[in-house]
Amino acid sequence: MENPRPINRCFNGLFIGLVLGLMLVLMLVATLNHDSQPLLWGLAVLVLLVLVCGVAALINLVIFPPIFRLLARLTGRHRAPHSDSRDDHAA
């Protein structure tokens, strides 16, 4: 499997660039129109996005660990019964 770090960095960079670009555009619009409404709406949308991502992360923390535990039980190796280390027939 390939290393996911460069791909994650790419997506993180794109996301951060999009957010910063959006904030720059909203600040320019607010400055040119002498109105703070576009900037406040943009901030509200970004806060809502953070809240939605946080709730989704909490849902993933609740749902996936039991599923992974169940999959580990179902796909795990079946252990052989432990054999005794002493030789009964040699005594």
Secondary structure as the mmCIF struct_conf table of DSSP 4:
data_model
#
loop_
_struct_conf.conf_type_id
_struct_conf.id
_struct_conf.beg_label_comp_id
_struct_conf.beg_label_asym_id
_struct_conf.beg_label_seq_id
_struct_conf.end_label_comp_id
_struct_conf.end_label_asym_id
_struct_conf.end_label_seq_id
BEND BEND1 PRO A 4 PRO A 4
HELX_RH_AL_P HELX_RH_AL_P1 ARG A 5 ASN A 33
TURN_TY1_P TURN_TY1_P1 HIS A 34 HIS A 34
BEND BEND2 SER A 36 SER A 36
HELX_RH_AL_P HELX_RH_AL_P2 GLN A 37 THR A 75
BEND BEND3 GLY A 76 GLY A 76
HELX_LH_PP_P HELX_LH_PP_P1 ARG A 77 ASP A 84
BEND BEND4 SER A 85 ARG A 86
BEND BEND5 ASP A 88 ASP A 88
TURN_TY1_P TURN_TY1_P2 HIS A 89 ALA A 90
#
